[in-house]
Amino acid sequence: MRVRPAMRLDSAAHVQEVAGLAVAPEAQGRGVGRRLLDAARSVAVERGARRLTLRVLSTNVRARALYAAAGYQVEGVLKEHFLLDGRYVDDVLMALDLT
Ligand SMILES: CC(C)(COP(=O)(O)OP(=O)(O)OC[C@H]1O[C@@H](n2cnc3c(N)ncnc32)[C@H](O)[C@@H]1OP(=O)(O)O)[C@@H](O)C(=O)NCCC(=O)NCCS
């Protein structure tokens, strides 16, 4: 997992992004993902961010449940953004307000 600027623009310097969150299959379901998200939030706050964003596939029920439980809200949907196994899947933008 990485926490990085959502954009390389001074005008968006207050927005950090969580990217590449993943827990090894054998360690899933034990709270590791939740703790990683907590750590991401702490890093973003330390950097002075006002917002923490991420993108998740609409079909990723597990990840979406984790993000919703952590307070992230859906702010946008990129319709049919990916073609996966012959099926178009939406990409969902979620964000956490840090103010
Ligand atoms: C999504 C992922 C990071 C979650 O990590 P994890 O360590 O398994 O999650 P946790 O054990 O911390 O669970 C936290 C929350 O996730 C949700 N969750 C976990 N397992 C779930 C399941 N089997 N079904 C539905 N929701 C689930 C719940 O909201 C859970 O909260 P709860 O424990 O209060 O019920 C992990 O499943 C993963 O690496 N998946 C593959 C990669 C991926 O999809 N990454 C996200 C890309 S956007």
The ligand as an SDF file (V2000), in Angstrom:
LIG
                    3D

 48 50  0  0  0  0  0  0  0  0999 V2000
   -9.8100   -5.8020    0.7050 C   0  0  0  0  0  0  0  0  0  0  0  0
   -8.7110   -6.2940    1.6550 C   0  0  0  0  0  0  0  0  0  0  0  0
   -7.5440   -5.3160    1.6080 C   0  0  0  0  0  0  0  0  0  0  0  0
   -9.2990   -6.3190    3.0710 C   0  0  0  0  0  0  0  0  0  0  0  0
   -8.2530   -6.6870    3.9620 O   0  0  0  0  0  0  0  0  0  0  0  0
   -8.5670   -7.6500    5.2120 P   0  0  0  0  0  0  0  0  0  0  0  0
   -7.3550   -7.6600    6.0730 O   0  0  0  0  0  0  0  0  0  0  0  0
   -9.0690   -8.9490    4.7370 O   0  0  0  0  0  0  0  0  0  0  0  0
   -9.7890   -6.8560    5.9130 O   0  0  0  0  0  0  0  0  0  0  0  0
  -10.1220   -6.8040    7.4550 P   0  0  0  0  0  0  0  0  0  0  0  0
   -9.9210   -8.1570    8.0680 O   0  0  0  0  0  0  0  0  0  0  0  0
   -9.3750   -5.6570    8.0710 O   0  0  0  0  0  0  0  0  0  0  0  0
  -11.6700   -6.4850    7.4330 O   0  0  0  0  0  0  0  0  0  0  0  0
  -12.1160   -5.1630    7.5730 C   0  0  0  0  0  0  0  0  0  0  0  0
  -13.5170   -5.0340    6.9990 C   0  0  0  0  0  0  0  0  0  0  0  0
  -13.5470   -5.5000    5.6500 O   0  0  0  0  0  0  0  0  0  0  0  0
  -14.8190   -6.0670    5.3810 C   0  0  0  0  0  0  0  0  0  0  0  0
  -14.6600   -7.5050    5.1120 N   0  0  0  0  0  0  0  0  0  0  0  0
  -13.6430   -8.2980    5.4820 C   0  0  0  0  0  0  0  0  0  0  0  0
  -13.8480   -9.5520    5.0420 N   0  0  0  0  0  0  0  0  0  0  0  0
  -15.0240   -9.5190    4.3660 C   0  0  0  0  0  0  0  0  0  0  0  0
  -15.7760  -10.5000    3.6570 C   0  0  0  0  0  0  0  0  0  0  0  0
  -15.3850  -11.7750    3.5510 N   0  0  0  0  0  0  0  0  0  0  0  0
  -16.9350  -10.1200    3.0490 N   0  0  0  0  0  0  0  0  0  0  0  0
  -17.3590   -8.8090    3.1470 C   0  0  0  0  0  0  0  0  0  0  0  0
  -16.6860   -7.8550    3.8160 N   0  0  0  0  0  0  0  0  0  0  0  0
  -15.5390   -8.2050    4.4030 C   0  0  0  0  0  0  0  0  0  0  0  0
  -15.6370   -5.8500    6.6040 C   0  0  0  0  0  0  0  0  0  0  0  0
  -16.2490   -4.5730    6.5210 O   0  0  0  0  0  0  0  0  0  0  0  0
  -14.5840   -5.8450    7.6800 C   0  0  0  0  0  0  0  0  0  0  0  0
  -15.0270   -5.2220    8.8250 O   0  0  0  0  0  0  0  0  0  0  0  0
  -15.4960   -6.1480   10.0880 P   0  0  0  0  0  0  0  0  0  0  0  0
  -14.2820   -6.9690   10.4630 O   0  0  0  0  0  0  0  0  0  0  0  0
  -15.8850   -5.1410   11.1180 O   0  0  0  0  0  0  0  0  0  0  0  0
  -16.6220   -7.0040    9.5960 O   0  0  0  0  0  0  0  0  0  0  0  0
   -8.2560   -7.7290    1.2960 C   0  0  0  0  0  0  0  0  0  0  0  0
   -9.3880   -8.5470    1.2130 O   0  0  0  0  0  0  0  0  0  0  0  0
   -7.4470   -7.8210    0.0100 C   0  0  0  0  0  0  0  0  0  0  0  0
   -6.2260   -7.6530   -0.0050 O   0  0  0  0  0  0  0  0  0  0  0  0
   -8.1460   -8.1190   -1.1150 N   0  0  0  0  0  0  0  0  0  0  0  0
   -7.4770   -8.2870   -2.4080 C   0  0  0  0  0  0  0  0  0  0  0  0
   -6.9040   -6.9800   -2.9400 C   0  0  0  0  0  0  0  0  0  0  0  0
   -7.9490   -5.8870   -3.0030 C   0  0  0  0  0  0  0  0  0  0  0  0
   -9.0800   -6.1060   -3.4140 O   0  0  0  0  0  0  0  0  0  0  0  0
   -7.5310   -4.6680   -2.5930 N   0  0  0  0  0  0  0  0  0  0  0  0
   -8.3790   -3.4840   -2.6320 C   0  0  0  0  0  0  0  0  0  0  0  0
   -8.1470   -2.7650   -3.9290 C   0  0  0  0  0  0  0  0  0  0  0  0
   -9.1240   -1.2660   -4.0320 S   0  0  0  0  0  0  0  0  0  0  0  0
  1  2  1  0
  2  3  1  0
  2  4  1  0
  2 36  1  0
  4  5  1  0
  5  6  1  0
  6  7  2  0
  6  8  1  0
  6  9  1  0
  9 10  1  0
 10 11  2  0
 10 12  1  0
 10 13  1  0
 13 14  1  0
 14 15  1  0
 15 16  1  0
 15 30  1  0
 16 17  1  0
 17 18  1  0
 17 28  1  0
 18 19  1  0
 18 27  1  0
 19 20  2  0
 20 21  1  0
 21 22  1  0
 21 27  2  0
 22 23  1  0
 22 24  2  0
 24 25  1  0
 25 26  2  0
 26 27  1  0
 28 29  1  0
 28 30  1  0
 30 31  1  0
 31 32  1  0
 32 33  2  0
 32 34  1  0
 32 35  1  0
 36 37  1  0
 36 38  1  0
 38 39  2  0
 38 40  1  0
 40 41  1  0
 41 42  1  0
 42 43  1  0
 43 44  2  0
 43 45  1  0
 45 46  1  0
 46 47  1  0
 47 48  1  0
M  END
$$$$
